[in-house]
Amino acid sequence: MEGKILFDEMTWREIKDAVRQQRVVLVPMGTVEQHGHHLPLCVDNLIVGEVCKKAAELIPNEALVMPHLSYGYNEHHKDFPGTIFVDADHLIAHGFDVCRSVAYHGFRKIVIVNGHGSNGPFAQIIAREVTNKTEAICAAVDWWNLSKDTAARLRESEAPGGMAHACELETSLLLYLRPDLVQMDKAQKDMNFQKSNYIWWDLIGASVGGKVSFMDYFSRMSKTGTMGDPTKATLQKGKEVFEATVKELAAFCKEFRAREIRKRVDHHGPEDPAAFSDW
């Protein structure tokens, strides 16, 4: 088992050993959807999967990587061919069942690592349901939130909007991770969304959805399927953002692994002062 980090490459006895080590289980959550004229459908799955694997490689006896939750909430992209979309309730139920299974086998720390913006609210709901309904605790994180400072420093595109979808950020990551899948000669800046003081989309903005949460059909906002400026992308930007993200995820895993799962206190009956004696 030494050095193994992929859940589904282990035997069941190796999984028992990983439980004894109380490894943090990383669950990559992505989607299959259009990413403009220049990027493939696998962008979100590819990036989040590589982030999780590289983070686990930094702390191999402390983390384990599950197979992807590969299909996400992205019906707003369905006007562009290739997008695979699932119902919100199905996504939550499927993600919860996967994490519940992990908890059933004895793992107590689970992290859903999201790679698709619109999955964010659902990843948070799944994490809360797992924490509320199993013996494990579960956190959810969007990978880009772990490297915002690095991305903001390297950014050349307009803000907000230049780093939204198939953009400077995602294209840079693909140039670093899988340059063979990038068709830079077809990359186009597309900032055709309606300008607003309250609604915007940017992975490195104050919020992916601006001050007001709203998502329209993508074909109403983009001519190409891109939102942002992929022409500003470079391999070096992708390398720096990727490395910063991996480092932060590994650091969080170590902290989360050490996090105490405190005993719950039911306050419906007489109060017991001893319940707080260790706090």
KEVOFI-724515 format. One record per residue (C-alpha): residue number from 1; x, y, z. Coordinates in steps of 0.1 Angstrom, whole numbers. Each point is the difference from the previous one (the first is absolute). Layout:
REM KEVOFI-724515
R NUM X Y Z
...
This chain:
REM KEVOFI-724515
R 1 0 0 0
R 2 30 23 5
R 3 -2 29 -24
R 4 -35 -8 -13
R 5 -23 30 0
R 6 -29 -11 -23
R 7 -29 -15 18
R 8 -11 -23 -28
R 9 35 -14 -6
R 10 1 -15 35
R 11 -12 -34 12
R 12 -26 -1 28
R 13 27 -10 25
R 14 21 31 -11
R 15 -31 21 6
R 16 -2 -14 35
R 17 36 12 6
R 18 -9 34 -15
R 19 -28 2 25
R 20 24 -8 29
R 21 22 28 -12
R 22 -31 22 -1
R 23 9 16 -33
R 24 -20 29 -13
R 25 -21 -11 -30
R 26 -1 24 -29
R 27 -30 -1 -23
R 28 6 18 -33
R 29 -32 15 -13
R 30 -1 12 -36
R 31 -21 -1 -31
R 32 0 -7 -37
R 33 -9 32 -19
R 34 9 23 -28
R 35 30 23 4
R 36 0 22 -30
R 37 16 -6 -34
R 38 35 -7 14
R 39 -4 -23 30
R 40 -14 -35 5
R 41 -31 -12 19
R 42 22 -15 28
R 43 15 33 13
R 44 -17 0 34
R 45 5 -37 7
R 46 36 1 -12
R 47 11 30 21
R 48 -17 -11 32
R 49 12 -36 -3
R 50 36 11 -5
R 51 -2 24 29
R 52 -12 -28 23
R 53 26 -25 -11
R 54 29 24 3
R 55 -11 11 34
R 56 -3 -36 12
R 57 34 -7 -14
R 58 15 26 23
R 59 -16 -17 30
R 60 -4 -36 -11
R 61 -7 -16 34
R 62 -25 27 9
R 63 -23 2 -31
R 64 -18 -21 -24
R 65 -17 9 -33
R 66 -33 -13 -11
R 67 -12 -4 -36
R 68 -17 31 -14
R 69 -35 11 5
R 70 2 6 -37
R 71 -33 15 -10
R 72 -12 33 15
R 73 -27 26 0
R 74 3 18 -33
R 75 -33 1 -18
R 76 7 36 -8
R 77 27 -12 -25
R 78 -22 -24 -19
R 79 -5 22 -30
R 80 36 -8 -9
R 81 6 -36 -13
R 82 17 -25 23
R 83 -12 12 34
R 84 -12 -28 23
R 85 -24 13 26
R 86 -17 -16 30
R 87 -28 9 22
R 88 8 19 32
R 89 -17 -26 23
R 90 19 -28 -17
R 91 33 17 4
R 92 -5 6 37
R 93 -13 -35 5
R 94 29 -16 -19
R 95 27 20 17
R 96 -15 -7 34
R 97 -2 -37 -7
R 98 37 -1 -10
R 99 11 19 31
R 100 -23 -20 22
R 101 16 -32 -12
R 102 35 14 8
R 103 -12 9 35
R 104 -16 -35 4
R 105 34 -16 -5
R 106 15 20 28
R 107 15 31 -15
R 108 -8 31 21
R 109 13 29 -21
R 110 -13 6 -35
R 111 7 30 -23
R 112 -20 7 -31
R 113 23 19 -24
R 114 -21 18 -26
R 115 11 8 -35
R 116 -31 15 -15
R 117 -15 34 11
R 118 -36 -10 0
R 119 7 -31 21
R 120 10 21 29
R 121 -34 3 18
R 122 -6 -37 -5
R 123 34 -10 13
R 124 -7 20 32
R 125 -34 -17 4
R 126 15 -35 -4
R 127 27 9 25
R 128 -25 12 26
R 129 -22 -31 -6
R 130 30 -23 6
R 131 10 18 32
R 132 -36 0 13
R 133 -9 -36 -10
R 134 32 -20 4
R 135 28 -4 26
R 136 24 19 -24
R 137 5 37 -5
R 138 1 13 -35
R 139 13 33 -15
R 140 -4 14 -35
R 141 24 23 -18
R 142 2 15 -35
R 143 36 -5 -12
R 144 3 36 -13
R 145 -7 13 35
R 146 33 -15 11
R 147 21 20 -24
R 148 -18 33 -4
R 149 29 22 11
R 150 23 -17 -26
R 151 -25 2 -28
R 152 -8 37 8
R 153 38 8 0
R 154 4 -16 -34
R 155 -32 12 -16
R 156 0 21 -31
R 157 -36 -3 -11
R 158 -28 24 10
R 159 -16 -3 34
R 160 -27 -11 5
R 161 -7 -24 -29
R 162 35 -7 -14
R 163 4 -32 21
R 164 -35 -15 -2
R 165 -2 -30 -23
R 166 25 -15 -26
R 167 18 32 9
R 168 35 13 8
R 169 0 -22 32
R 170 -13 -33 -13
R 171 19 2 -33
R 172 32 7 19
R 173 -6 -31 21
R 174 -6 -21 -31
R 175 31 14 -17
R 176 20 -13 30
R 177 -18 -33 6
R 178 -10 -11 -35
R 179 13 23 -27
R 180 -9 -26 -26
R 181 -37 7 7
R 182 2 37 -5
R 183 -7 16 -34
R 184 14 35 7
R 185 -5 11 -37
R 186 -38 -3 7
R 187 0 19 33
R 188 -21 31 0
R 189 -7 27 25
R 190 -37 0 8
R 191 -14 26 24
R 192 -35 3 -15
R 193 -19 -3 33
R 194 -21 29 11
R 195 19 23 23
R 196 -14 4 35
R 197 9 14 34
R 198 -14 -31 17
R 199 2 -30 -23
R 200 33 -12 -14
R 201 20 -32 -4
R 202 36 -3 9
R 203 19 -28 17
R 204 24 24 17
R 205 -26 27 8
R 206 -15 7 33
R 207 -26 -26 -9
R 208 -4 -23 -30
R 209 -35 14 -4
R 210 5 36 11
R 211 -20 17 27
R 212 -32 -16 -12
R 213 -1 -37 -8
R 214 -14 -5 -36
R 215 9 -24 -28
R 216 -16 4 -35
R 217 2 -23 -29
R 218 36 3 -13
R 219 -11 5 -36
R 220 -17 32 11
R 221 33 13 13
R 222 27 -14 -23
R 223 3 -5 -37
R 224 29 -25 2
R 225 -7 -19 33
R 226 29 19 15
R 227 -3 27 27
R 228 32 19 4
R 229 33 5 -18
R 230 18 -32 -7
R 231 24 18 -23
R 232 18 12 32
R 233 7 -36 11
R 234 35 -13 4
R 235 16 -33 11
R 236 20 18 27
R 237 -32 15 16
R 238 -15 -34 0
R 239 30 -15 17
R 240 1 26 27
R 241 -38 -2 7
R 242 1 -38 0
R 243 29 -3 24
R 244 -15 26 24
R 245 -34 -19 -1
R 246 16 -34 7
R 247 21 14 29
R 248 -30 16 16
R 249 -22 -31 -4
R 250 27 -22 16
R 251 4 24 29
R 252 -38 0 5
R 253 -1 -38 0
R 254 26 -1 27
R 255 -19 25 21
R 256 -34 -17 -6
R 257 15 -34 8
R 258 10 13 34
R 259 -33 16 7
R 260 -17 -13 31
R 261 -35 -14 -5
R 262 -16 11 33
R 263 -28 -17 17
R 264 -34 15 -7
R 265 -20 14 29
R 266 -38 -4 1
R 267 -13 30 19
R 268 -36 -12 2
R 269 5 -16 34
R 270 16 13 32
R 271 33 17 -6
R 272 32 -18 9
R 273 28 24 8
R 274 25 -29 -4
R 275 -8 -1 -37
R 276 20 32 -4
R 277 28 -8 23
R 278 25 -8 -28
R 279 -7 32 -20
